[in-house]
Amino acid sequence: MRTFLVVFFLLAGVKLKAQEIFYAATTPGHDSKGIYVLQFDRKTATFTILQTITDQRNPNFLAVAPSRKQLYVICGEGPTPEDRTGSVQAFSIDPQTGTLKKLGQQSSEGRGPAHVSVDPKGRFAYVANYGQGNFAIYPIEADGGLGKAKQVLQFEGKGFDTALQKAPFVHSVIPSADGKFIYTSSLGLDRIMVYGVSDSGDFQPANPSYASSTPGAGPRHFVIHPNGRFAWSVEEITSSVAAYDRDPESGALTAKERFKMVPADHKGNTSGADIHLSPDGKFLYASVRDLDRIAVYAIGRKTGKLKPVALEDTHGDHPRNFCIDKKGEFVFVENMLSDNIAIFKRDRKTGRMSYLGDEKIPHVACLVQR
């Protein structure tokens, strides 16, 4: 009934209070519809579906602009059925309802787009093409739409693991908080590439230009502490978290420590997936698929060193992505193969997660908050 009333109000032109809006991307399968606009009720810890956008082909990762006025989405198919690349699409966000209206799209400039991010100053969007082994930078236009790719950087080579690292496999591009640097994780080359970004959108390798991972680790996603001095990579192939000290001036990374997230007695394959920090910077969280757990670590305030806290059950299958709300009160885990967003209350003092229930969303792959 609640969903019906919300849809009725939207059709009637009644504006809803603009708060607690989330966006979910769903990959094909299990009757998934594409992009879901969700409203979260903090008191009841439940979601209401406000809108579904069904004409998007294979959306799988999302990013909200710093202004919160646009949403950027990558899709596995190109702008036309004949296009063998993926696409990156821009949507305007209604300031009152949070609902979406498409602004346009561009080619992702490569096969298998896996990640999109936005410059903290709102100047550019970055797209990592896993299958092609490259990444592209797009200027953001005055209306929030995307211009054609300004630069595309293609990687070459393969890594230590002959079965899983046959190509560069670029998995993510993460900007620093000041927008001066971007960090590109190449799963196939076991490297996190570092580039300086100019105001014009040109990027050049920093000095040093990369940090090496443990051979065969496969870096996937990356996160930088709010103080700018610490950073962490979740490594897909070895299901591990690698810690780095970071120089805010040069952007350089120095390896510090590394944690295996899978218990020593576990049998079977696992893969690291996503990584996030609590808003206060006191805890680090990383997901492990097949094991279906979230590893929780406390962060040393002065040193940035990690202390294992817990290995939390995700209450679902294949936690490809997860999201911590901006207030740090909830954790939402996107269990893609069990078609659910698991909702957890987060203890701000201990970092632990308490399961509250879930929202059924078919093949949910990514969730972001406006």
VOGUVO-480037 format. One line per field, with one value per residue (C-alpha): residue number from 1; residue in three letters; x, y, z. Coordinates in steps of 0.1 Angstrom, whole numbers, plus 5000, padded with zeros to 4 digits. Layout:
<vexpas>
volo: c(NUM / ...)
timi: c(ALA / ...)
X: c(X / ...)
Y: c(Y / ...)
Z: c(Z / ...)
</vexpas>
This chain:
<vexpas>
volo: c(1 / 2 / 3 / 4 / 5 / 6 / 7 / 8 / 9 / 10 / 11 / 12 / 13 / 14 / 15 / 16 / 17 / 18 / 19 / 20 / 21 / 22 / 23 / 24 / 25 / 26 / 27 / 28 / 29 / 30 / 31 / 32 / 33 / 34 / 35 / 36 / 37 / 38 / 39 / 40 / 41 / 42 / 43 / 44 / 45 / 46 / 47 / 48 / 49 / 50 / 51 / 52 / 53 / 54 / 55 / 56 / 57 / 58 / 59 / 60 / 61 / 62 / 63 / 64 / 65 / 66 / 67 / 68 / 69 / 70 / 71 / 72 / 73 / 74 / 75 / 76 / 77 / 78 / 79 / 80 / 81 / 82 / 83 / 84 / 85 / 86 / 87 / 88 / 89 / 90 / 91 / 92 / 93 / 94 / 95 / 96 / 97 / 98 / 99 / 100 / 101 / 102 / 103 / 104 / 105 / 106 / 107 / 108 / 109 / 110 / 111 / 112 / 113 / 114 / 115 / 116 / 117 / 118 / 119 / 120 / 121 / 122 / 123 / 124 / 125 / 126 / 127 / 128 / 129 / 130 / 131 / 132 / 133 / 134 / 135 / 136 / 137 / 138 / 139 / 140 / 141 / 142 / 143 / 144 / 145 / 146 / 147 / 148 / 149 / 150 / 151 / 152 / 153 / 154 / 155 / 156 / 157 / 158 / 159 / 160 / 161 / 162 / 163 / 164 / 165 / 166 / 167 / 168 / 169 / 170 / 171 / 172 / 173 / 174 / 175 / 176 / 177 / 178 / 179 / 180 / 181 / 182 / 183 / 184 / 185 / 186 / 187 / 188 / 189 / 190 / 191 / 192 / 193 / 194 / 195 / 196 / 197 / 198 / 199 / 200 / 201 / 202 / 203 / 204 / 205 / 206 / 207 / 208 / 209 / 210 / 211 / 212 / 213 / 214 / 215 / 216 / 217 / 218 / 219 / 220 / 221 / 222 / 223 / 224 / 225 / 226 / 227 / 228 / 229 / 230 / 231 / 232 / 233 / 234 / 235 / 236 / 237 / 238 / 239 / 240 / 241 / 242 / 243 / 244 / 245 / 246 / 247 / 248 / 249 / 250 / 251 / 252 / 253 / 254 / 255 / 256 / 257 / 258 / 259 / 260 / 261 / 262 / 263 / 264 / 265 / 266 / 267 / 268 / 269 / 270 / 271 / 272 / 273 / 274 / 275 / 276 / 277 / 278 / 279 / 280 / 281 / 282 / 283 / 284 / 285 / 286 / 287 / 288 / 289 / 290 / 291 / 292 / 293 / 294 / 295 / 296 / 297 / 298 / 299 / 300 / 301 / 302 / 303 / 304 / 305 / 306 / 307 / 308 / 309 / 310 / 311 / 312 / 313 / 314 / 315 / 316 / 317 / 318 / 319 / 320 / 321 / 322 / 323 / 324 / 325 / 326 / 327 / 328 / 329 / 330 / 331 / 332 / 333 / 334 / 335 / 336 / 337 / 338 / 339 / 340 / 341 / 342 / 343 / 344 / 345 / 346 / 347 / 348 / 349 / 350 / 351 / 352 / 353 / 354 / 355 / 356 / 357 / 358 / 359 / 360 / 361 / 362 / 363 / 364 / 365 / 366 / 367 / 368 / 369 / 370)
timi: c(MET / ARG / THR / PHE / LEU / VAL / VAL / PHE / PHE / LEU / LEU / ALA / GLY / VAL / LYS / LEU / LYS / ALA / GLN / GLU / ILE / PHE / TYR / ALA / ALA / THR / THR / PRO / GLY / HIS / ASP / SER / LYS / GLY / ILE / TYR / VAL / LEU / GLN / PHE / ASP / ARG / LYS / THR / ALA / THR / PHE / THR / ILE / LEU / GLN / THR / ILE / THR / ASP / GLN / ARG / ASN / PRO / ASN / PHE / LEU / ALA / VAL / ALA / PRO / SER / ARG / LYS / GLN / LEU / TYR / VAL / ILE / CYS / GLY / GLU / GLY / PRO / THR / PRO / GLU / ASP / ARG / THR / GLY / SER / VAL / GLN / ALA / PHE / SER / ILE / ASP / PRO / GLN / THR / GLY / THR / LEU / LYS / LYS / LEU / GLY / GLN / GLN / SER / SER / GLU / GLY / ARG / GLY / PRO / ALA / HIS / VAL / SER / VAL / ASP / PRO / LYS / GLY / ARG / PHE / ALA / TYR / VAL / ALA / ASN / TYR / GLY / GLN / GLY / ASN / PHE / ALA / ILE / TYR / PRO / ILE / GLU / ALA / ASP / GLY / GLY / LEU / GLY / LYS / ALA / LYS / GLN / VAL / LEU / GLN / PHE / GLU / GLY / LYS / GLY / PHE / ASP / THR / ALA / LEU / GLN / LYS / ALA / PRO / PHE / VAL / HIS / SER / VAL / ILE / PRO / SER / ALA / ASP / GLY / LYS / PHE / ILE / TYR / THR / SER / SER / LEU / GLY / LEU / ASP / ARG / ILE / MET / VAL / TYR / GLY / VAL / SER / ASP / SER / GLY / ASP / PHE / GLN / PRO / ALA / ASN / PRO / SER / TYR / ALA / SER / SER / THR / PRO / GLY / ALA / GLY / PRO / ARG / HIS / PHE / VAL / ILE / HIS / PRO / ASN / GLY / ARG / PHE / ALA / TRP / SER / VAL / GLU / GLU / ILE / THR / SER / SER / VAL / ALA / ALA / TYR / ASP / ARG / ASP / PRO / GLU / SER / GLY / ALA / LEU / THR / ALA / LYS / GLU / ARG / PHE / LYS / MET / VAL / PRO / ALA / ASP / HIS / LYS / GLY / ASN / THR / SER / GLY / ALA / ASP / ILE / HIS / LEU / SER / PRO / ASP / GLY / LYS / PHE / LEU / TYR / ALA / SER / VAL / ARG / ASP / LEU / ASP / ARG / ILE / ALA / VAL / TYR / ALA / ILE / GLY / ARG / LYS / THR / GLY / LYS / LEU / LYS / PRO / VAL / ALA / LEU / GLU / ASP / THR / HIS / GLY / ASP / HIS / PRO / ARG / ASN / PHE / CYS / ILE / ASP / LYS / LYS / GLY / GLU / PHE / VAL / PHE / VAL / GLU / ASN / MET / LEU / SER / ASP / ASN / ILE / ALA / ILE / PHE / LYS / ARG / ASP / ARG / LYS / THR / GLY / ARG / MET / SER / TYR / LEU / GLY / ASP / GLU / LYS / ILE / PRO / HIS / VAL / ALA / CYS / LEU / VAL / GLN / ARG)
X: c(5000 / 5028 / 5044 / 5010 / 5005 / 5040 / 5035 / 5001 / 5016 / 5043 / 5018 / 4996 / 5026 / 5027 / 5063 / 5077 / 5103 / 5137 / 5157 / 5170 / 5171 / 5191 / 5197 / 5201 / 5215 / 5205 / 5222 / 5201 / 5185 / 5158 / 5133 / 5155 / 5141 / 5172 / 5176 / 5155 / 5149 / 5144 / 5133 / 5147 / 5127 / 5152 / 5127 / 5115 / 5147 / 5127 / 5128 / 5100 / 5104 / 5097 / 5106 / 5121 / 5138 / 5135 / 5151 / 5186 / 5206 / 5227 / 5234 / 5259 / 5276 / 5264 / 5279 / 5262 / 5276 / 5289 / 5261 / 5236 / 5219 / 5230 / 5234 / 5259 / 5254 / 5275 / 5259 / 5273 / 5258 / 5268 / 5247 / 5233 / 5227 / 5255 / 5280 / 5304 / 5315 / 5296 / 5280 / 5280 / 5247 / 5238 / 5205 / 5192 / 5179 / 5146 / 5156 / 5123 / 5114 / 5148 / 5134 / 5155 / 5153 / 5178 / 5201 / 5221 / 5248 / 5283 / 5302 / 5323 / 5351 / 5357 / 5341 / 5329 / 5326 / 5329 / 5331 / 5322 / 5332 / 5329 / 5355 / 5349 / 5347 / 5321 / 5344 / 5348 / 5334 / 5358 / 5349 / 5369 / 5364 / 5373 / 5371 / 5390 / 5417 / 5414 / 5398 / 5383 / 5377 / 5346 / 5339 / 5307 / 5287 / 5268 / 5235 / 5252 / 5254 / 5286 / 5307 / 5326 / 5356 / 5385 / 5412 / 5413 / 5442 / 5448 / 5469 / 5488 / 5502 / 5492 / 5498 / 5512 / 5481 / 5480 / 5443 / 5429 / 5452 / 5454 / 5448 / 5451 / 5414 / 5410 / 5385 / 5380 / 5391 / 5390 / 5397 / 5414 / 5392 / 5409 / 5405 / 5443 / 5449 / 5431 / 5439 / 5433 / 5433 / 5445 / 5434 / 5454 / 5487 / 5487 / 5491 / 5474 / 5483 / 5485 / 5478 / 5477 / 5447 / 5447 / 5418 / 5415 / 5410 / 5444 / 5460 / 5497 / 5514 / 5525 / 5560 / 5561 / 5534 / 5521 / 5522 / 5526 / 5503 / 5514 / 5518 / 5485 / 5465 / 5443 / 5435 / 5398 / 5385 / 5403 / 5395 / 5413 / 5410 / 5395 / 5429 / 5444 / 5474 / 5461 / 5446 / 5434 / 5428 / 5405 / 5422 / 5398 / 5419 / 5434 / 5404 / 5427 / 5430 / 5463 / 5471 / 5492 / 5506 / 5498 / 5516 / 5489 / 5514 / 5527 / 5499 / 5525 / 5515 / 5538 / 5528 / 5523 / 5504 / 5481 / 5453 / 5437 / 5400 / 5392 / 5397 / 5426 / 5404 / 5380 / 5378 / 5366 / 5370 / 5364 / 5368 / 5372 / 5347 / 5340 / 5356 / 5343 / 5351 / 5328 / 5321 / 5341 / 5371 / 5374 / 5365 / 5372 / 5348 / 5354 / 5332 / 5341 / 5320 / 5314 / 5324 / 5295 / 5310 / 5320 / 5354 / 5354 / 5386 / 5393 / 5417 / 5446 / 5440 / 5477 / 5492 / 5463 / 5471 / 5442 / 5429 / 5405 / 5371 / 5347 / 5337 / 5300 / 5275 / 5259 / 5226 / 5227 / 5247 / 5275 / 5279 / 5292 / 5287 / 5277 / 5269 / 5273 / 5248 / 5262 / 5253 / 5271 / 5241 / 5233 / 5251 / 5233 / 5248 / 5238 / 5237 / 5234 / 5227 / 5201 / 5183 / 5183 / 5197 / 5205 / 5200 / 5222 / 5223 / 5259 / 5274 / 5295 / 5317 / 5325 / 5320 / 5299 / 5268 / 5234 / 5210 / 5176 / 5160 / 5162 / 5146 / 5140 / 5156 / 5164 / 5200 / 5210 / 5246 / 5252 / 5236 / 5245 / 5229 / 5220)
Y: c(5000 / 5024 / 5020 / 5026 / 5058 / 5071 / 5064 / 5081 / 5112 / 5114 / 5111 / 5137 / 5161 / 5161 / 5167 / 5144 / 5154 / 5152 / 5129 / 5094 / 5085 / 5056 / 5043 / 5006 / 4990 / 4955 / 4933 / 4911 / 4880 / 4870 / 4896 / 4926 / 4959 / 4980 / 5011 / 5014 / 5047 / 5039 / 5059 / 5047 / 5051 / 5054 / 5047 / 5014 / 5005 / 4997 / 5008 / 5020 / 5018 / 5052 / 5046 / 5019 / 5027 / 4997 / 5008 / 5006 / 4976 / 4959 / 4987 / 4976 / 5005 / 5040 / 5073 / 5104 / 5138 / 5159 / 5184 / 5155 / 5168 / 5140 / 5102 / 5085 / 5049 / 5024 / 4997 / 4966 / 4974 / 5003 / 5033 / 5013 / 4975 / 4973 / 4990 / 4964 / 4988 / 4997 / 5030 / 5056 / 5074 / 5106 / 5113 / 5145 / 5140 / 5158 / 5178 / 5171 / 5135 / 5121 / 5105 / 5104 / 5118 / 5108 / 5135 / 5114 / 5088 / 5082 / 5052 / 5038 / 5035 / 4998 / 4964 / 4954 / 4987 / 4979 / 5012 / 5048 / 5077 / 5114 / 5141 / 5157 / 5191 / 5179 / 5185 / 5150 / 5114 / 5084 / 5050 / 5018 / 4992 / 4958 / 4938 / 4963 / 4970 / 5008 / 5038 / 5070 / 5106 / 5126 / 5163 / 5170 / 5197 / 5226 / 5206 / 5176 / 5156 / 5141 / 5153 / 5128 / 5111 / 5136 / 5109 / 5071 / 5052 / 5016 / 4992 / 4962 / 4931 / 4903 / 4893 / 4865 / 4843 / 4828 / 4818 / 4849 / 4877 / 4871 / 4908 / 4942 / 4941 / 4976 / 4975 / 5010 / 5046 / 5064 / 5102 / 5118 / 5141 / 5172 / 5159 / 5162 / 5125 / 5094 / 5058 / 5031 / 4995 / 4970 / 4935 / 4920 / 4938 / 4938 / 4975 / 5006 / 5033 / 5069 / 5099 / 5136 / 5155 / 5191 / 5215 / 5210 / 5173 / 5161 / 5134 / 5124 / 5096 / 5107 / 5101 / 5073 / 5062 / 5031 / 5009 / 4971 / 4946 / 4911 / 4891 / 4873 / 4894 / 4913 / 4948 / 4956 / 4986 / 5013 / 5038 / 5068 / 5079 / 5113 / 5125 / 5117 / 5099 / 5063 / 5041 / 5005 / 4982 / 4951 / 4924 / 4901 / 4870 / 4865 / 4879 / 4903 / 4939 / 4958 / 4989 / 5018 / 5051 / 5079 / 5111 / 5138 / 5161 / 5135 / 5110 / 5082 / 5050 / 5030 / 4994 / 4989 / 4957 / 4931 / 4910 / 4878 / 4881 / 4843 / 4820 / 4796 / 4765 / 4777 / 4754 / 4766 / 4797 / 4832 / 4867 / 4901 / 4926 / 4960 / 4983 / 5013 / 5034 / 5045 / 5082 / 5090 / 5072 / 5048 / 5015 / 4998 / 4973 / 4949 / 4922 / 4887 / 4868 / 4830 / 4833 / 4859 / 4880 / 4915 / 4919 / 4947 / 4964 / 4992 / 5018 / 5032 / 5070 / 5079 / 5050 / 5039 / 5003 / 4978 / 4956 / 4928 / 4933 / 4908 / 4888 / 4895 / 4873 / 4892 / 4872 / 4866 / 4852 / 4871 / 4906 / 4923 / 4958 / 4974 / 5009 / 5027 / 5055 / 5091 / 5092 / 5059 / 5043 / 5016 / 4992 / 4979 / 4948 / 4941 / 4902 / 4899 / 4861 / 4860 / 4891 / 4911 / 4942 / 4931 / 4959 / 4962 / 4986 / 4997 / 5001 / 5033 / 5024 / 4988 / 4988 / 4956 / 4950 / 4938 / 4923 / 4939 / 4925 / 4929 / 4944 / 4921 / 4936 / 4911 / 4908 / 4939 / 4948 / 4983 / 5008 / 5044 / 5072 / 5106)
Z: c(5000 / 5009 / 4974 / 4957 / 4977 / 4968 / 4931 / 4933 / 4949 / 4922 / 4894 / 4910 / 4912 / 4949 / 4961 / 4987 / 5013 / 4997 / 5021 / 5026 / 4989 / 4975 / 4940 / 4932 / 4900 / 4890 / 4865 / 4842 / 4858 / 4883 / 4868 / 4876 / 4862 / 4858 / 4881 / 4913 / 4932 / 4969 / 4999 / 5033 / 5065 / 5093 / 5120 / 5106 / 5087 / 5055 / 5019 / 4996 / 4958 / 4943 / 4907 / 4884 / 4851 / 4829 / 4796 / 4810 / 4797 / 4823 / 4847 / 4873 / 4891 / 4902 / 4914 / 4927 / 4918 / 4947 / 4942 / 4946 / 4914 / 4890 / 4890 / 4867 / 4857 / 4837 / 4816 / 4800 / 4766 / 4743 / 4733 / 4703 / 4700 / 4675 / 4698 / 4714 / 4741 / 4773 / 4780 / 4808 / 4813 / 4831 / 4850 / 4866 / 4902 / 4911 / 4942 / 4960 / 4951 / 4942 / 4910 / 4878 / 4843 / 4817 / 4804 / 4778 / 4774 / 4760 / 4750 / 4779 / 4754 / 4762 / 4769 / 4803 / 4823 / 4860 / 4879 / 4876 / 4900 / 4900 / 4907 / 4941 / 4925 / 4900 / 4870 / 4856 / 4856 / 4855 / 4840 / 4844 / 4817 / 4831 / 4799 / 4778 / 4804 / 4801 / 4817 / 4804 / 4817 / 4808 / 4812 / 4831 / 4813 / 4828 / 4829 / 4845 / 4813 / 4800 / 4771 / 4749 / 4766 / 4770 / 4775 / 4773 / 4787 / 4776 / 4797 / 4783 / 4798 / 4822 / 4857 / 4880 / 4880 / 4845 / 4848 / 4864 / 4852 / 4814 / 4807 / 4826 / 4839 / 4852 / 4880 / 4895 / 4894 / 4928 / 4931 / 4961 / 4982 / 4968 / 4932 / 4925 / 4921 / 4908 / 4918 / 4892 / 4903 / 4877 / 4889 / 4860 / 4866 / 4904 / 4904 / 4917 / 4892 / 4904 / 4882 / 4888 / 4874 / 4861 / 4862 / 4824 / 4829 / 4816 / 4837 / 4839 / 4858 / 4893 / 4907 / 4915 / 4891 / 4908 / 4939 / 4934 / 4950 / 4962 / 4930 / 4922 / 4946 / 4921 / 4935 / 4929 / 4948 / 4968 / 4996 / 5011 / 5048 / 5054 / 5067 / 5033 / 5049 / 5048 / 5021 / 5016 / 4987 / 4986 / 4966 / 4947 / 4939 / 4974 / 4994 / 5013 / 5024 / 5017 / 5037 / 5024 / 5038 / 5014 / 5007 / 5002 / 4983 / 4957 / 4959 / 4964 / 4982 / 5005 / 5014 / 5051 / 5061 / 5047 / 5061 / 5047 / 5052 / 5049 / 5079 / 5075 / 5078 / 5050 / 5020 / 4986 / 4964 / 4976 / 4961 / 4977 / 4964 / 4979 / 5006 / 5026 / 5056 / 5083 / 5080 / 5112 / 5098 / 5127 / 5110 / 5077 / 5061 / 5032 / 5016 / 5006 / 4980 / 4983 / 5020 / 5022 / 5050 / 5058 / 5074 / 5100 / 5112 / 5137 / 5124 / 5146 / 5148 / 5146 / 5126 / 5104 / 5113 / 5114 / 5142 / 5132 / 5149 / 5133 / 5102 / 5099 / 5080 / 5051 / 5053 / 5016 / 4986 / 4968 / 4985 / 4954 / 4968 / 5001 / 5014 / 5047 / 5052 / 5056 / 5093 / 5099 / 5115 / 5089 / 5066 / 5035 / 5018 / 4982 / 4979 / 4942 / 4938 / 4967 / 4954 / 4986 / 5003 / 5038 / 5063 / 5094 / 5123 / 5129 / 5164 / 5162 / 5191 / 5183 / 5145 / 5147 / 5126 / 5138 / 5111 / 5110 / 5078 / 5041 / 5010 / 4980 / 4949 / 4920 / 4911 / 4930 / 4922 / 4936 / 4960 / 4966 / 4987 / 4973)
</vexpas>
